[in-house]
């Protein structure tokens, strides 16, 4: 059935008058009669009784109205939401992040986005944990997440890079590496190593703490932690060392812990990520804005005022 046929049938069910139905739909009474007859031919039965006293629904007509009306309303709502999403008229974006600098940058991008999209609302809702930083996307708790790369999880789409930073080593204050003033990946074979928890074969852990040093020596991952603060507490207690991105270090400077650069360490990029299955026009527009403004850089040592 065509949309106009469905709408004509449902309006006539309410009005029970061909003239009022025609006026409401802005078509002629003859066109109303034509469309209703077309519906009845498709059904194969009479849906309305017409006589000098007016129009009434048959039993079959009432049942058809009862079944059709909610389905039609649901379809119309879906179409409206899709049109609004396509035009970017309105909607809400929930943002999450891993790393305070990522969060601060998202706040600024959100301000710019809302200024250009008066119908859009952007909320910063959570900070992910290092133990399973993509969980908020899998659980549909956020629409966009700013996270350090790499991201290779199936079903997760990647957008522009929003931040770049150095990889450092977190060591106890007074540790030989702290005195030396720099670290290497070879140091990971000579010390207890702290990493985030997760699958032992997790590619993300391997990126920051590979199974072996560049010379081939095995690296033992001694401590696995669910949160950044747990890892920092272990380092401060002298239980181990571990790679750490610059923004984690910048916002977690405490007595008892020292951060030093890793020689030949990679530049770590953070990017926007979202569920490919739940991608919307708002997500794409926010990603374009982030790309237009380019990535920010986290300095180490932190710049002083």
N, C-alpha and C positions, 0 to 999 in steps of 0.2 A: 504493500500500500504506500501511496505517495504521502508526503507530509501534509499537503493541503487537504487530502481526503481525510486523514486522521483528525486534523484540527477542525474541519467542518463537522464531522460526526460528533466530536466531543462538545463543541460549542452548541450544536443543536440539542444534544442531551441536556444541557443546562438551560437553554432558552425555551425549548419546546415550541418554537415559533420560527418559521422560515424567514419572515421579514426581519425580525430582530437579529437572527443569526447572520443574515446577509449584511445588515448594517454594521454589526460588530466586526465582521471579517472584511468589510469594504468590497464586497462583491455583489452581484445581482442575485435576487431570489431564484431566478432560473438556474444560475450557476450552482447555488446551494442544492437545488433539486437534482441537478445533473451529477454532482459529486456524491450525494447520498445514495442515489441509485447505482452509481458505480461501485460503492462499497458493498451495497446489498447484493449486487451481482457477484462480486468476488466471494462474499460469505455464502451465497446460495440460499438466503432466507431474508424475510422482511425483518427490519430492525425497528421500524417506526410504524405506528398505526396513524393514518391520516383520516380525519373526518371533519364534519362541520363544526365540531366543538373544539378542534385544535389538533395537536400532535401529542402522542404518548409513545413511550418506549414499550416494545414487546418484552417478554421475559428474556428472550435471547439477547435483545438489545441491551437490557439492563446488565446482564452478565458480561456482555462484551465491553460495555463501558467500565464496569468494575475492574476488569482485568487489564484493559488497555490504558486507562487514565494514569495509574502510577508508573507504568513502563514508559509512557510518552513523556511524563514529567521528568523521569530520570534521564532519558536521552537528551531532552532539552537542556537540562542542567549540565550534563557532560559537554555538550556542544558549546554552551556559554563559557564554561571554564576554559575550554580549549581555545576559543577565540580570544579570551582575555589573556591567556598565557602567550599566544602567538603575537599579540600586539604589545605584550609587556605592560598591560594597563595597571594591573595590581598584583599583589602577592606578597608573601613573606619569605625571606631567606634566613635560615638558621646557620650561623657560622660557628665552626670550632677550630681549634688550633693545637699544635704541639710546639711549645716554645713561646716565651713571653714576647719576644720581638715579633714573632709571627702574629700574635694576638694584637699587639699595638698597631701593626701595619694594617691588619684587617679592619680595625676601628676607623682608621683614616680612610680606607677605601670605602667602607660602609657610608661614611659621612658624604663622600663625593657621589656615591651611587644614589643615595636618597635625594640629594640635591637635584640630580638629573632625572629622577624617577619619582615624582611626587606620590604616585600610587603604590610604591613599594616600601616595605618595612624590612629592615635588616637588623637582626639581633645576634649579638655574640653570646653564645649559650654555654659553652663548656671548653675545658682544656683536656685534651686526650692524655692518657697515661702511656708511658713508654713501653709498658708490657704488652699492649695490644692497641696501638695507636689508631688503627683503622676501624676498630669496633664501632665507634659512633656512626660511621657511614653504613656499616652492615646492619645495625639496629635501627636505622632511620631516625636517629636522634639529632642529626645535623644534615643540612643540604650541601654544604661546602666545608672542606677541611683543608687548612694550610699545614702541611707536614713536610719534614725533611725527606728528600729522595734517598734511595730509590723506592718506587712503588711499582710492584709487578703483580698485584693481586687481580685475579680474574673478576671482571664486572666493575672494576674501578676505573673511571676515566680520569685523565690527567689534563690539567690546564697549564697556564703560564707559570713560569718561575716568579716567585714574589720576593725572595730573599736569598742572599748568598753570604757565606761565613766560613771561617777557618775551622778546622778540626784541631782540638787541643787535647792534652792529656791531663786528667785530674790525678794528683798525687798528694800524699800527706805532706804537711808542712815540715821542712827539714829533711825530706827524703833525698837521696843522692840525685835523683832526676830533677828535683826542685832546685838543688844547689847548682846542678849543671846548667839549668836554664832552658833546656829543650829536651824533647823526647824523640824516640824513633819507634817504629813498629817492632824492632828487635827487642825493645824493652818489655814487650808483652810476654815474651818467652821466659823472662827472668823474674817475674812478679806474679802474685795472685791477681787475676783479672776479674773485674766486675762488669757484667753486661745485663741488658734488660732480659726479662724472662720471655718465654715463648717457645716455639718449636725449635729443637736443637739444630734443625736444618734451615732455619729462617734466613732468607736471603738478606733481610735488613740487618740482622745481627752480623752476618758474615761480612757485610760491606764495611762496618766499623771495626769489627774484631774478626779478622779472617782466621781460618783454622790454623794457618801456619804463617810464620814471618817471611819476609822477602827472601831470606837465606834458606828457608825450608824447615826451620825449627818449629815444633808443635807449640801451639798456644793453648793453655788450659784455662777454660772459663770457670773460675772457681766459684763465683757468687752470681746468682741470677736474681734480679730484683724486679718488682712490679712497678715501682715508682722512682722518679728521679731523686726525691728526697731520701729514699732508702739507700740508693747508691752513694749519694754524697755523704750520708752518715757513716757508711762503711769505710769510705776513703778517709774521712776525718779520724776514724778510730784506728787507722793504720792497717786495715784488713786487706787492702788491695789498691790497684790503680785501674784506670779505665779511660778510653777516649770519650770526649765530651764536646758537643758543638759550642761555638763561642757564645751564643745567646743564653744557653744554660749556665755557662760560667759567669757571664756578665751579671745575671740576676741572682746568682747564688754565691757571692763572695763572703766567706766566713773565716774567722781565725781557725787554723788547723788544717786548711786545705790550700793547695797551690795549683794554678793552672799554667801549663807551659805549652808552647806551640809544638806540633809534631813535624819534624823535618820531612819534607816531601809528602806531607799529608794532603789529602784531596780537599778541594773547595767543595763545601756541602751546600747544595741548593735545596730550598723549600719551594713547593709548588702547590697549587690548588688541586684538590682531588674531589670527586663526587661519584655517586652511584650512576653508572651508565643507564641503568633501567629507569632512574627517576630524574633524568636530565630534563630541564625546563628552559624556556626562553629567558627567564630571570637569571638562571645559573649561567647561561651562555653570555648574557649581557654583562654580568658581574665579571666573568672571566676576561671579556674583551676590555673592560675598564682597567682591570689589574694589569693586563698586558700593555695597554697604552701608557700606563704610569711606570712601567718597568720595575725590575727588582730593586730593593734597597739592600744595602750592605751593612753587616754588623762588624764593627772594627774590633781588633784585639791588638794591644791592650785597649780597653774602652776609652773613648775620647773624653777628656776632662773639660769641664766648663771653664 
